Amino acid sequence: MLDLLAPIAAQVAIDVPPEHRRGIALVGAGAIVDVAHLPAYRGLGLDIRGLYDVRPEQAKRVAGRHGIGRVYGSLEELLGDESVEVVDVAVVPWAQPDVVRQVIAAGKHVLCQKPFAPDLVTARELIDAATRAGVRLAVNQQLRWDEGIAAARAMVRAGWIGTPTTTSFTVDISTDWSAWDWLVRSDRLEIMYHSIHYLDAVRSILGDPRRVFATASRRSGQLATGETRTISTLVYDGDTRAVLHVNHENTGGDQRAEFRIDGTEGAIRGTLGLLYDYPHGRPDTLEVFSRVAPTDGWLAYPVTRRWIPWAFGGPMAGLLGWIADGTPSPTAAEDNIGTLALVQALYGSIDDGQARTVEAG
């Protein structure tokens, strides 16, 4: 059976050939840069030229932990560094569009964070600006690069489960939002900043849905202002459907984070270990049952890498490959606007209680 799985493992490996590497600088030195971006980039042998943050001492601490030799005194200094060709923007969402505009104006390629933009008008504006400037603009939508998700997608594309009929994410966890004071105050929370991961992963497997419906709620007395419980349904042509059932207010201790893809010839099921005890987590799992392969029952795929930090190398690898050979990254902004449009449609459904079509504009 290992021979059966070896081609899947080869497809999902994240790698950056030496000829694809470019000088990279980061804007932002928050926790996610410290524990995810930089460890993933170091593991890929990428060329990190420097780091900038509006908090100089924080930037120095993070740079020191990761052996980064240069801390820029300003964004202008970073953008003036001719050795930097790619800028990884990792700042709070409301600051991102302006920073991205400045990076594009400087003629440098950009990797920005999800959500890509606060709305579709701003997203389209940034895409158009990057196109005019001749630079590549991609989004760090990294769950689709997680080894378990990527392997599941490769199995679907190989036809192992026939035609996909249903995809589901069931996430029932307890999330301490206090680590992000700006998230606690956000009116839009669960879908915009969490389920956006699952929605992008679903799009990477099934494509864009025709219609969507969502409902959301809160737990009485919860800390966060925005929604923390959501149910989202995605309707595709024919009989294909996807459903996301997400609850961040599990007080019983029986946390779970599962996904499943059913098809006409089999099924795939897995877990996202990171979410069982975030941020420590546990190993992911993945199993496949296929009448096509065949697997002779449920066959375990040996997931060896975790979402954090390793999946964070995927969007950067995709961007570097796009710069090198012109093959658009799977998370190019032009594609990711579809994920943002899906998020906006789901909030529209929550607001008026009606099913919505998804229009990227």
C-alpha positions in Angstrom: 0.0 0.0 0.0 3.0 2.3 0.5 3.6 2.2 -3.3 0.0 3.4 -3.7 0.5 6.4 -1.5 4.0 7.4 -2.6 2.8 9.4 -5.7 0.3 11.3 -3.5 3.1 12.2 -1.0 5.3 13.4 -3.9 2.5 15.6 -5.2 1.9 17.4 -1.9 5.6 18.0 -0.9 6.4 21.7 -0.7 9.7 22.6 -2.3 11.4 25.7 -3.7 14.1 25.0 -6.3 17.2 27.1 -6.0 16.4 29.0 -9.2 13.1 30.1 -7.8 14.5 31.8 -4.7 14.4 35.5 -4.3 15.2 38.0 -1.6 12.3 38.2 0.9 11.5 40.8 3.6 8.6 40.7 6.0 6.4 43.5 7.2 5.1 42.5 10.7 6.7 40.6 13.5 3.6 39.2 15.3 3.2 35.7 16.8 2.2 34.1 13.5 5.4 35.3 11.8 7.4 34.1 14.7 5.9 30.6 15.0 4.8 29.9 11.4 6.1 32.1 8.6 9.8 32.2 9.6 10.1 28.5 10.7 8.5 27.4 7.4 10.7 29.7 5.3 13.8 28.5 7.1 12.9 24.9 6.5 12.7 25.6 2.8 16.0 27.4 2.8 14.6 30.7 1.6 16.6 33.9 1.5 15.2 36.2 4.3 16.8 39.7 3.9 15.1 41.5 6.8 12.2 42.4 8.9 10.2 45.5 9.8 7.5 46.1 12.4 6.1 49.3 13.9 7.3 47.9 17.2 11.1 48.0 16.9 11.8 46.0 20.0 9.4 43.2 18.9 11.1 43.2 15.5 14.5 42.8 17.1 13.4 40.0 19.3 11.9 38.0 16.5 14.8 38.7 14.1 17.2 37.5 16.8 15.3 34.3 17.4 15.5 33.4 13.7 18.9 34.7 12.8 17.7 37.5 10.6 20.5 40.0 10.3 18.6 43.2 9.4 15.8 45.0 11.1 14.5 47.9 9.0 13.8 51.2 10.7 10.8 52.0 8.4 8.7 50.5 5.6 10.4 53.0 3.3 13.8 51.6 4.2 12.6 48.1 3.5 11.1 49.1 0.1 14.3 50.8 -0.8 16.4 47.6 -0.3 17.2 46.5 -3.9 18.0 43.0 -2.7 14.4 42.5 -1.7 12.1 41.3 -4.5 9.3 39.8 -2.5 7.5 41.3 0.6 5.5 39.2 3.0 2.9 41.5 4.5 1.7 40.2 7.9 -0.1 43.1 9.6 -3.6 43.6 11.1 -6.3 43.4 8.4 -7.2 47.1 8.3 -3.6 48.1 7.8 -2.9 45.6 5.0 -4.4 47.3 1.9 -2.3 50.5 2.4 0.9 48.5 3.0 0.2 46.4 -0.1 -0.4 49.5 -2.2 3.0 50.8 -1.1 4.7 47.5 -1.9 3.2 47.3 -5.3 4.2 51.0 -6.0 7.7 50.0 -5.2 7.6 47.3 -7.8 8.0 44.3 -5.5 6.0 41.1 -5.5 3.6 40.6 -2.5 2.3 37.9 -0.3 -0.5 39.2 1.9 -2.6 37.6 4.6 -6.2 36.3 4.5 -8.7 37.9 4.4 -7.1 39.4 1.3 -9.1 42.7 1.6 -12.1 44.0 3.7 -14.4 44.0 0.6 -14.5 43.0 -3.0 -14.0 46.6 -4.3 -10.7 46.9 -2.4 -9.6 43.5 -3.5 -10.2 44.2 -7.2 -8.4 47.6 -6.8 -5.3 45.8 -5.4 -5.4 43.2 -8.2 -5.6 45.9 -10.9 -2.8 47.9 -9.3 -0.5 44.8 -9.2 -1.4 44.0 -12.8 -0.5 47.5 -14.0 2.8 47.4 -12.0 3.7 44.0 -13.4 4.1 42.4 -10.0 2.7 39.2 -8.6 0.1 39.4 -5.8 -0.8 36.2 -3.8 -2.6 35.4 -0.5 -1.3 33.3 2.4 -4.3 31.0 2.3 -2.3 28.2 3.7 -4.8 25.5 4.8 -5.1 24.2 1.2 -1.3 23.5 1.5 -1.7 21.5 4.8 -0.4 18.0 4.1 -3.7 16.2 5.0 -5.8 18.6 3.0 -3.4 18.6 0.0 -3.2 14.8 0.0 -7.0 14.5 0.1 -7.3 16.9 -2.8 -4.7 14.9 -4.8 -6.7 11.7 -4.1 -9.8 13.4 -5.4 -8.1 14.6 -8.5 -6.7 11.1 -9.1 -10.3 9.8 -9.2 -9.9 7.6 -6.1 -13.3 8.4 -4.8 -15.1 9.0 -8.1 -17.2 12.1 -8.3 -17.3 14.1 -5.0 -20.8 14.4 -3.6 -20.4 15.9 -0.1 -17.6 17.7 1.6 -17.9 18.6 5.3 -15.9 20.3 8.0 -17.0 19.7 11.6 -15.1 21.9 14.1 -16.2 21.9 17.7 -13.6 23.5 19.9 -12.9 26.1 22.6 -11.1 29.2 21.3 -9.5 31.8 23.6 -10.0 35.0 21.5 -8.3 37.2 24.1 -4.9 36.6 22.4 -6.1 38.9 19.6 -7.7 42.0 21.2 -8.8 43.3 17.8 -10.6 40.1 17.0 -12.5 40.3 20.2 -13.9 43.6 19.1 -14.7 42.5 15.5 -18.3 42.5 14.4 -17.4 39.9 11.7 -15.5 37.1 13.3 -15.9 33.3 12.8 -16.3 33.2 9.0 -14.1 36.2 8.1 -11.1 35.0 10.2 -11.5 31.3 10.8 -13.9 29.4 8.5 -12.3 31.3 5.6 -9.6 28.6 5.9 -12.1 25.8 5.3 -14.0 27.7 2.6 -10.7 28.1 0.6 -9.9 24.5 1.1 -13.3 23.4 -0.2 -12.9 25.7 -3.2 -9.5 24.1 -3.9 -11.3 20.7 -4.1 -14.8 21.4 -5.5 -14.4 24.8 -7.1 -16.9 27.6 -6.7 -20.5 27.0 -5.5 -23.6 28.2 -7.2 -25.5 29.3 -4.1 -24.8 29.5 -0.4 -26.7 29.7 2.9 -25.5 30.4 6.4 -26.6 31.0 9.9 -24.6 32.3 12.9 -25.0 32.8 16.6 -23.2 33.6 19.8 -23.0 32.1 23.3 -24.6 34.2 26.0 -21.8 35.9 28.0 -19.0 35.2 25.5 -16.0 37.5 25.3 -16.0 38.1 21.6 -18.4 40.6 19.9 -18.9 38.7 16.7 -20.3 35.4 15.8 -18.6 32.3 17.2 -21.0 29.5 16.0 -21.8 29.1 12.3 -23.4 26.6 9.9 -22.6 27.2 6.2 -24.0 25.3 3.2 -22.6 25.4 -0.3 -24.6 24.2 -3.2 -23.0 23.1 -6.4 -24.4 22.0 -9.8 -25.8 18.5 -9.7 -25.8 16.7 -6.4 -22.6 18.0 -4.9 -22.8 19.9 -1.6 -20.5 21.1 1.2 -21.3 22.0 4.8 -19.3 23.6 7.5 -20.5 23.3 11.1 -18.2 25.3 13.4 -18.5 26.1 17.1 -15.8 27.9 19.1 -17.7 27.8 22.4 -17.4 24.1 23.3 -17.3 24.0 27.1 -17.4 20.2 27.5 -13.8 19.4 26.7 -14.7 17.0 23.9 -13.1 19.0 21.1 -12.9 17.8 17.6 -11.9 19.1 14.2 -12.8 16.8 11.4 -13.3 16.8 7.6 -14.7 14.3 5.2 -15.1 14.0 1.4 -17.6 11.5 0.1 -17.7 10.4 -3.5 -19.4 7.9 -5.8 -16.5 5.4 -5.4 -15.2 6.0 -1.9 -14.5 8.5 0.9 -11.7 10.4 2.6 -11.7 11.4 6.3 -9.3 13.3 8.4 -8.6 15.5 11.4 -6.9 18.9 11.9 -4.7 18.1 14.9 -3.7 21.7 15.5 -7.2 22.7 16.7 -7.5 20.1 19.4 -5.2 22.0 21.7 -4.3 25.2 19.9 -1.6 26.3 19.5 0.1 23.0 20.7 -2.0 20.6 18.8 -1.4 17.0 17.9 -0.6 15.1 14.6 -3.2 15.2 11.8 -4.8 12.1 10.5 -6.0 11.0 7.1 -7.7 7.9 5.8 -9.1 6.9 2.4 -11.5 4.2 1.3 -11.5 3.7 -2.4 -13.0 1.1 -4.8 -10.9 2.6 -7.6 -7.4 2.5 -6.1 -8.3 0.0 -4.5 -7.6 0.3 -0.8 -9.2 -2.8 0.6 -11.1 -0.9 3.3 -9.9 2.2 5.1 -6.2 3.0 4.4 -4.3 5.4 6.6 -2.1 8.0 4.9 1.0 8.9 7.0 0.7 12.7 7.6 4.2 13.8 8.6 3.8 17.6 8.7 1.5 19.9 10.6 -0.5 22.9 9.5 1.7 25.2 11.6 4.4 25.9 10.6 4.8 23.7 7.5 1.7 24.7 5.4 2.9 28.3 5.6 5.6 27.5 3.2 3.1 26.6 0.5 1.8 30.1 -0.5 5.3 31.5 -0.6 6.5 28.6 -2.7 3.6 29.1 -5.0 4.4 32.8 -5.4 8.1 32.2 -6.0 7.2 29.7 -8.7 4.9 32.1 -10.3 7.6 34.8 -10.4 10.1 32.3 -11.8 8.1 30.6 -14.6 4.8 32.4 -15.0 2.6 29.6 -13.6 0.0 31.4 -11.4 0.1 30.4 -7.8 -2.9 28.4 -6.5 -3.4 31.3 -4.1 -3.0 34.1 -6.6 -5.1 37.1 -5.6 -7.1 36.7 -8.8 -8.2 33.2 -7.6 -8.5 34.2 -3.9 -11.0 36.8 -4.7 -13.4 33.9 -5.2 -12.8 32.9 -1.5 -13.5 36.5 -0.4 -16.6 36.6 -2.5 -17.8 33.4 -0.8 -17.2 34.9 2.6 -19.2 38.0 1.6 -22.1 36.0 0.2 -22.3 33.9 3.5 -22.5 37.1 5.6 -25.2 38.4 3.2 -27.1 35.2 3.9 -26.6 35.6 7.6 -27.9 39.2 7.5 -31.1 38.5 5.6 -31.7 34.8 6.1 -31.8 34.1 2.4 -29.7 31.9 0.1 -27.2 34.0 -1.9 -25.4 33.5 -5.2 -21.6 34.0 -5.2 -20.3 36.8 -7.4 -16.6 37.8 -7.4 -17.3 41.0 -9.2 
